[in-house]
Amino acid sequence: MKAKRVLSLMLVLTMVLSFAGIASAEKVKINLWTTGSQNVSDMFTACIAAYNQLPDAKADVQLQFILSGAGDTALYDRLGAAFKSGQKDSGFDIIAENSTGLAQYVAAAGSEDLFAKLDFSQIPNYENVKIKSAFDNEKVVPYRGTTVVFAYDSARVPEPPKTWAELTEWIKANPGRFAYNPPATGGAGGSFVQTVVYKDQPKETWTSSDEANKSFWDAGFDYLREIHPFLYQSGGHTMYPNKNQGTLDLLINKEVDIIPAWADQVLSNLSTGTLPETVKMMQLDQSLSGTDVVLAVPSIGSNAEACYDFINFMISPEAQKICLETMFAIPVIDPSLIDSDKKDQVASLDVSKFAIMSIGALSKDLNDKWDNEIGTLG
């Protein structure tokens, strides 16, 4: 009898393991593509690990990460090329991107149909999302907010500028103590350049890809040329640090005093002690741009239903907590739903008050103009 009972238990265990193996094998593998700084990779690595461990997860999510400044253009060009060639099951299952950057993907594809309209009945957590996207709200789900700020060391700048005019005066009075990265290498420098060029223009131009808007760019570039000799110097020449992190490193090493930087990067470095506690954040009379960051499903992906399951997880309190605690991402749901003491540190960063700039394919033209006219000044 005892031997039979053991045999029965072994058979039951074998069946359970077999069913588990079948269930595991049935999980659909999907690829999530994103660009950004290392903290974005760290955040998604943590979120994906938590999701993939869920017993009822419908997908096995794989991260495809491209570091900012090391191939962003290739991603939207590759996705656009895949769409134009009529590919199906392309491996581009979910795209995580600033909503203001998705216009570049659409332009590369030459069609609004690049991204699929979402079935929100399969994303029940969407009812808790408190913000609307700067992109087509039928095609994206915001999962975090982010903004560029001016980071400064209050020990060396006890009375920081409050307006753009005061910033200009400060830069000229403190040569070598301000820096920004080339716009094509990261969004912090990109936000600074776009804000300089667009801040005095009608707000409808801030979200337009009309080629006619290039007619007013020269005034902003005149300003960038004006401050060029007073920026961070190395070897007797003005130097623009590479990528968002390069600019942040100058502030960490006390080589500069004020920089444009992503708020989440500043907060992350403050929390680890990499930045001294004297570093603070500010905005001027016209703030630097911010955006919602979204998840979109290309129409040439492999399994929309499995994508919905992961997207739904990303806007759950559990995942929002991971985003907040990994990279100080600004939540898109009511912070009261998130069990974390770090939510107080982003309380002042209200995504509804961000300055949104989305100029589509003109971003590349603007970056090219900077590379040709400013980056070559020496």
Backbone torsions as a table, in degrees:
resi	resn	phi	psi	omega
1	MET	NA	-43.3	-178.8
2	LYS	-62.3	-41.6	-179.7
3	ALA	-64.3	-39.1	179.7
4	LYS	-65.3	-39.8	179.7
5	ARG	-63.6	-42.1	177.9
6	VAL	-62.1	-43.2	179.6
7	LEU	-62.8	-40.7	178.8
8	SER	-62.6	-43.7	179.1
9	LEU	-63.2	-37.8	178.8
10	MET	-65.7	-39.0	178.9
11	LEU	-65.4	-43.1	178.1
12	VAL	-61.8	-44.8	179.9
13	LEU	-61.6	-40.9	178.6
14	THR	-61.8	-42.2	179.1
15	MET	-64.4	-42.1	179.6
16	VAL	-61.5	-46.8	-179.9
17	LEU	-64.8	-35.7	178.8
18	SER	-65.0	-45.5	178.9
19	PHE	-63.7	-39.0	178.2
20	ALA	-62.5	-41.0	179.2
21	GLY	-64.7	-39.9	178.0
22	ILE	-63.9	-44.4	-179.8
23	ALA	-61.1	-42.2	-180.0
24	SER	-64.9	-40.4	-178.5
25	ALA	-66.3	-26.6	-177.1
26	GLU	-80.0	-10.3	178.5
27	LYS	-63.5	134.2	-179.5
28	VAL	-83.3	131.8	175.7
29	LYS	-84.1	125.3	177.1
30	ILE	-128.0	149.2	-179.3
31	ASN	-105.0	129.4	172.5
32	LEU	-104.9	121.2	-178.9
33	TRP	-104.5	134.0	176.5
34	THR	-154.5	157.6	173.1
35	THR	-119.5	169.6	177.4
36	GLY	147.6	-169.6	175.2
37	SER	-84.0	174.7	-174.7
38	GLN	-59.8	-30.6	-178.7
39	ASN	-65.2	-28.1	176.2
40	VAL	-67.1	-43.6	177.3
41	SER	-61.2	-43.7	-179.9
42	ASP	-61.8	-41.4	-179.2
43	MET	-63.8	-48.7	-178.5
44	PHE	-68.5	-34.7	176.4
45	THR	-58.6	-42.7	179.3
46	ALA	-69.1	-43.5	-179.3
47	CYS	-65.7	-42.7	-178.8
48	ILE	-66.4	-39.6	177.9
49	ALA	-61.5	-42.9	179.3
50	ALA	-65.2	-41.4	-179.6
51	TYR	-67.3	-48.4	-176.2
52	ASN	-61.8	-22.5	179.3
53	GLN	-83.9	-10.1	179.5
54	LEU	-66.6	131.7	-178.2
55	PRO	-64.1	-25.6	-178.3
56	ASP	-104.6	14.0	178.4
57	ALA	-63.7	134.6	-178.0
58	LYS	-87.9	-11.6	-174.7
59	ALA	-132.2	156.9	168.6
60	ASP	-108.9	102.0	-171.7
61	VAL	-87.7	134.6	177.0
62	GLN	-117.7	135.3	-179.5
63	LEU	-90.9	129.4	173.1
64	GLN	-116.3	101.8	-171.0
65	PHE	-110.7	135.6	177.0
66	ILE	-123.0	120.1	-178.5
67	LEU	-65.8	137.4	179.4
68	SER	-53.3	137.3	178.9
69	GLY	81.1	2.5	-177.9
70	ALA	-123.8	27.4	176.9
71	GLY	138.6	17.9	178.6
72	ASP	-54.6	-45.9	-177.3
73	THR	-60.2	-39.8	-179.5
74	ALA	-59.9	-33.9	-178.4
75	LEU	-65.5	-51.8	-177.8
76	TYR	-73.4	-27.9	174.4
77	ASP	-68.2	-41.0	179.5
78	ARG	-66.0	-42.4	178.6
79	LEU	-64.9	-42.7	178.0
80	GLY	-62.3	-41.5	179.7
81	ALA	-65.5	-39.3	178.8
82	ALA	-64.4	-38.8	178.4
83	PHE	-65.7	-45.7	-177.8
84	LYS	-64.0	-31.5	-178.8
85	SER	-84.6	-0.3	176.7
86	GLY	76.5	22.9	179.8
87	GLN	-64.6	147.1	171.5
88	LYS	-123.6	157.2	-177.1
89	ASP	47.9	50.9	-170.3
90	SER	-75.5	-13.9	-173.5
91	GLY	91.7	-7.6	173.6
92	PHE	-94.2	86.8	-172.4
93	ASP	-92.9	-43.4	176.1
94	ILE	-135.8	137.5	173.5
95	ILE	-113.6	126.7	172.7
96	ALA	-105.3	122.1	-171.8
97	GLU	-158.1	153.6	169.0
98	ASN	-57.8	135.1	-178.8
99	SER	-59.5	-30.9	-179.6
100	THR	-71.5	-13.2	180.0
101	GLY	-96.1	-11.0	-175.3
102	LEU	-68.6	-23.3	178.0
103	ALA	-60.7	-30.7	177.7
104	GLN	-65.9	-35.4	177.7
105	TYR	-66.7	-44.8	179.3
106	VAL	-62.4	-41.2	178.9
107	ALA	-63.6	-39.7	180.0
108	ALA	-66.3	-33.6	179.5
109	ALA	-82.9	-22.0	-177.8
110	GLY	71.3	21.9	-177.5
111	SER	-158.2	139.5	174.1
112	GLU	-69.4	-13.9	-177.2
113	ASP	-82.6	4.9	179.1
114	LEU	-58.0	-41.4	-179.8
115	PHE	-104.9	138.9	-176.9
116	ALA	-80.4	148.0	169.2
117	LYS	-70.0	137.6	-173.6
118	LEU	-90.4	148.0	173.5
119	ASP	-94.4	94.2	-173.5
120	PHE	-70.0	-13.0	175.3
121	SER	-66.1	-19.9	177.8
122	GLN	-96.5	6.5	178.3
123	ILE	-127.8	67.4	-173.1
124	PRO	-59.2	-29.7	-179.7
125	ASN	-69.0	-10.4	-179.2
126	TYR	-61.6	-25.2	-179.5
127	GLU	-63.9	-17.4	179.3
128	ASN	-92.0	-7.2	-178.2
129	VAL	-73.6	127.3	-170.6
130	LYS	-97.6	-4.8	-176.6
131	ILE	-122.7	155.3	173.0
132	LYS	-101.2	147.9	-176.1
133	SER	-81.4	156.5	172.6
134	ALA	-78.5	-9.4	177.7
135	PHE	-102.1	-170.4	179.9
136	ASP	-65.8	113.0	-174.3
137	ASN	-72.2	-7.8	174.0
138	GLU	-83.6	-10.8	-171.3
139	LYS	-120.7	-2.6	-177.1
140	VAL	-139.4	158.1	172.8
141	VAL	-125.9	115.3	175.1
142	PRO	-65.2	137.0	176.7
143	TYR	-121.0	-12.4	173.2
144	ARG	-162.2	163.6	172.9
145	GLY	-112.2	156.7	177.9
146	THR	-155.1	153.2	179.5
147	THR	-151.4	154.3	173.9
148	VAL	-94.0	138.1	179.5
149	VAL	-128.7	172.2	166.3
150	PHE	-92.9	122.8	174.7
151	ALA	-100.7	135.3	-178.5
152	TYR	-143.6	154.2	177.8
153	ASP	-94.2	108.8	-175.2
154	SER	-66.7	-17.5	177.1
155	ALA	-68.5	-31.0	-179.1
156	ARG	-105.9	-17.2	177.8
157	VAL	-129.8	76.4	-175.8
158	PRO	-68.4	-26.2	178.1
159	GLU	-124.1	85.2	-174.7
160	PRO	-71.2	160.2	177.0
161	PRO	-60.9	149.8	178.6
162	LYS	-113.8	-15.9	-179.4
163	THR	-131.3	166.7	177.3
164	TRP	-65.8	-34.8	177.9
165	ALA	-63.9	-41.7	178.8
166	GLU	-67.6	-36.0	177.3
167	LEU	-62.7	-43.3	179.1
168	THR	-59.9	-44.9	178.3
169	GLU	-61.2	-42.4	-178.7
170	TRP	-64.6	-43.9	179.9
171	ILE	-58.4	-43.9	-177.8
172	LYS	-72.2	-30.7	-179.7
173	ALA	-82.3	-13.7	-178.6
174	ASN	-131.0	66.4	-175.2
175	PRO	-58.4	137.7	178.0
176	GLY	85.4	-1.5	-172.8
177	ARG	-105.2	7.1	176.7
178	PHE	-126.5	143.6	179.4
179	ALA	-149.6	152.2	168.5
180	TYR	-145.8	152.4	-178.2
181	ASN	-85.9	153.5	176.9
182	PRO	-53.8	136.4	-172.7
183	PRO	-58.7	-31.4	-179.3
184	ALA	-72.9	-13.4	-176.5
185	THR	-97.6	-3.7	179.7
186	GLY	171.6	152.0	-173.0
187	GLY	-68.4	-22.7	179.6
188	ALA	-65.7	-50.9	175.7
189	GLY	-65.6	-35.5	177.8
190	GLY	-62.4	-41.8	178.3
191	SER	-64.4	-42.4	179.6
192	PHE	-60.3	-48.2	-177.9
193	VAL	-65.5	-45.5	-180.0
194	GLN	-62.8	-40.0	-179.6
195	THR	-65.6	-41.8	176.7
196	VAL	-57.2	-43.9	-174.6
197	VAL	-75.0	-34.8	-170.6
198	TYR	-106.6	-13.4	-168.9
199	LYS	-60.8	-28.4	-179.0
200	ASP	-98.6	8.8	-179.3
201	GLN	-98.8	161.2	177.6
202	PRO	-55.9	142.3	-173.4
203	LYS	-63.3	-23.8	178.5
204	GLU	-65.6	-22.0	178.1
205	THR	-75.9	-18.1	-177.1
206	TRP	-68.2	-22.0	-179.0
207	THR	-126.1	39.4	-178.8
208	SER	-128.4	141.9	176.0
209	SER	-106.1	20.1	-179.3
210	ASP	-64.8	123.4	-179.3
211	GLU	-58.1	-26.1	-178.7
212	ALA	-62.5	-23.2	-178.2
213	ASN	-68.5	-15.2	177.4
214	LYS	-63.3	-18.0	-176.1
215	SER	-64.7	-24.3	-179.4
216	PHE	-102.4	5.8	-178.0
217	TRP	-67.0	-29.1	-172.6
218	ASP	-59.2	-35.9	-178.9
219	ALA	-62.8	-42.3	178.4
220	GLY	-65.9	-38.1	179.6
221	PHE	-72.0	-28.4	173.1
222	ASP	-63.0	-38.7	178.0
223	TYR	-66.1	-43.1	179.9
224	LEU	-63.2	-35.4	175.6
225	ARG	-69.7	-36.2	-178.9
226	GLU	-62.5	-42.5	-177.0
227	ILE	-87.0	-12.8	-175.7
228	HIS	-49.3	-47.5	-176.8
229	PRO	-67.8	-14.7	-174.9
230	PHE	-100.8	4.4	-177.2
231	LEU	-86.1	-178.0	-177.9
232	TYR	-52.0	134.2	-176.6
233	GLN	-115.7	146.6	172.0
234	SER	-147.4	125.0	-178.4
235	GLY	64.9	28.2	178.7
236	GLY	80.7	8.0	-179.7
237	HIS	-129.0	149.8	174.7
238	THR	-65.7	131.8	-179.2
239	MET	-123.2	137.0	175.5
240	TYR	-106.2	114.0	-176.2
241	PRO	-63.2	147.0	-177.5
242	ASN	-80.1	128.0	174.5
243	LYS	68.6	167.4	178.6
244	ASN	-56.7	-42.1	-176.5
245	GLN	-66.3	-34.0	179.6
246	GLY	-60.9	-41.3	178.1
247	THR	-67.9	-42.3	179.7
248	LEU	-62.9	-37.5	179.0
249	ASP	-60.9	-35.6	178.5
250	LEU	-64.5	-38.1	177.8
251	LEU	-70.5	-40.8	178.2
252	ILE	-59.0	-41.7	-177.1
253	ASN	-86.4	5.9	177.3
254	LYS	62.6	27.3	176.7
255	GLU	-85.1	-20.0	173.5
256	VAL	-136.3	170.4	-176.0
257	ASP	-116.9	-27.0	-179.6
258	ILE	-137.0	136.2	177.4
259	ILE	-146.6	156.4	164.1
260	PRO	-81.6	137.0	-177.2
261	ALA	-154.3	153.2	173.6
262	TRP	-65.7	134.3	-178.7
263	ALA	-58.5	-39.9	-177.4
264	ASP	-66.7	-34.6	177.4
265	GLN	-67.9	-39.0	178.2
266	VAL	-63.0	-48.2	-178.5
267	LEU	-64.0	-39.7	178.9
268	SER	-62.5	-43.7	-178.9
269	ASN	-72.0	-30.3	174.1
270	LEU	-67.5	-39.6	-177.0
271	SER	-67.2	-30.2	-179.8
272	THR	-90.7	-6.8	-178.6
273	GLY	82.9	4.7	177.6
274	THR	-66.3	-40.8	170.4
275	LEU	-93.9	139.7	177.4
276	PRO	-66.7	152.8	-177.1
277	GLU	-65.6	-10.3	177.2
278	THR	-77.8	-10.3	177.8
279	VAL	-75.9	131.0	-179.9
280	LYS	-129.2	170.6	179.8
281	MET	-116.2	149.8	178.9
282	MET	-151.8	164.8	168.6
283	GLN	-127.6	159.1	178.3
284	LEU	-97.7	-170.2	-178.9
285	ASP	-61.7	-28.6	166.1
286	GLN	-117.7	114.1	-174.5
287	SER	-71.3	157.1	171.6
288	LEU	-70.4	160.6	-169.7
289	SER	-77.5	150.4	174.4
290	GLY	-131.4	177.0	-177.8
291	THR	-161.8	161.1	164.7
292	ASP	-86.2	146.3	177.5
293	VAL	-109.7	131.2	-165.2
294	VAL	-125.5	165.8	170.7
295	LEU	-112.4	128.6	-179.9
296	ALA	-129.1	149.0	-178.2
297	VAL	-110.3	109.1	176.6
298	PRO	-61.0	145.3	-179.2
299	SER	-69.9	-8.0	179.6
300	ILE	-107.2	20.2	177.9
301	GLY	-79.4	-174.8	-170.5
302	SER	-102.2	-35.1	-174.0
303	ASN	-153.4	96.2	-175.7
304	ALA	-64.0	-38.5	-176.6
305	GLU	-62.5	-41.9	178.0
306	ALA	-66.5	-34.9	177.1
307	CYS	-64.0	-41.0	179.3
308	TYR	-58.8	-39.4	-177.8
309	ASP	-63.2	-42.9	179.3
310	PHE	-70.3	-41.1	178.6
311	ILE	-60.3	-41.3	178.7
312	ASN	-61.5	-38.6	176.6
313	PHE	-63.8	-40.4	-175.4
314	MET	-63.7	-22.2	178.4
315	ILE	-107.2	17.2	173.3
316	SER	-82.8	157.4	176.8
317	PRO	-55.3	-36.3	-179.4
318	GLU	-62.5	-49.8	-178.5
319	ALA	-70.8	-36.4	178.1
320	GLN	-62.9	-33.9	175.6
321	LYS	-65.7	-42.0	178.7
322	ILE	-61.9	-44.9	179.2
323	CYS	-60.3	-44.6	-179.1
324	LEU	-64.4	-47.0	-173.2
325	GLU	-80.5	-20.4	178.8
326	THR	-84.2	-40.4	-174.9
327	MET	-142.4	18.4	179.9
328	PHE	55.7	38.8	176.0
329	ALA	-66.8	138.2	179.4
330	ILE	-74.6	120.8	-175.6
331	PRO	-63.6	151.9	175.9
332	VAL	-104.7	-3.6	174.8
333	ILE	-110.5	169.9	178.9
334	ASP	-57.4	120.7	-178.5
335	PRO	-56.3	-23.0	-179.7
336	SER	-65.0	-19.1	178.6
337	LEU	-81.0	-11.1	-174.8
338	ILE	-103.1	125.1	-179.0
339	ASP	-89.3	81.8	179.9
340	SER	-155.9	135.8	178.0
341	ASP	-78.1	-7.6	-179.4
342	LYS	-80.3	-10.3	-178.1
343	LYS	-66.0	-24.1	177.9
344	ASP	-67.2	-25.5	-177.0
345	GLN	-76.7	-14.2	176.7
346	VAL	-113.5	8.6	-174.9
347	ALA	-60.9	-31.4	-177.7
348	SER	-80.8	-8.1	-178.2
349	LEU	-96.8	84.7	-176.2
350	ASP	-85.6	111.6	-175.6
351	VAL	-61.7	-25.7	-179.1
352	SER	-71.3	-13.6	-178.2
353	LYS	-106.6	6.7	-179.4
354	PHE	-67.0	147.3	171.5
355	ALA	-83.4	113.3	-176.1
356	ILE	-96.2	124.2	174.0
357	MET	-124.8	122.5	-178.2
358	SER	-140.9	97.2	-173.4
359	ILE	-109.7	14.0	172.3
360	GLY	58.9	-134.7	-176.2
361	ALA	-64.6	-16.4	177.8
362	LEU	-66.0	-20.4	178.8
363	SER	-58.5	-43.3	179.9
364	LYS	-65.0	-41.6	179.0
365	ASP	-63.7	-39.0	179.0
366	LEU	-65.4	-43.9	178.7
367	ASN	-63.3	-40.9	179.0
368	ASP	-63.8	-39.3	179.1
369	LYS	-64.6	-40.3	177.1
370	TRP	-62.7	-46.9	-179.4
371	ASP	-57.5	-40.4	-175.6
372	ASN	-79.6	-33.3	-171.6
373	GLU	-106.8	-28.2	-177.9
374	ILE	-108.0	-47.7	-177.2
375	GLY	-63.2	-17.9	-178.4
376	THR	-97.7	2.9	-175.5
377	LEU	-70.0	-32.8	177.4
378	GLY	73.6	NA	NA
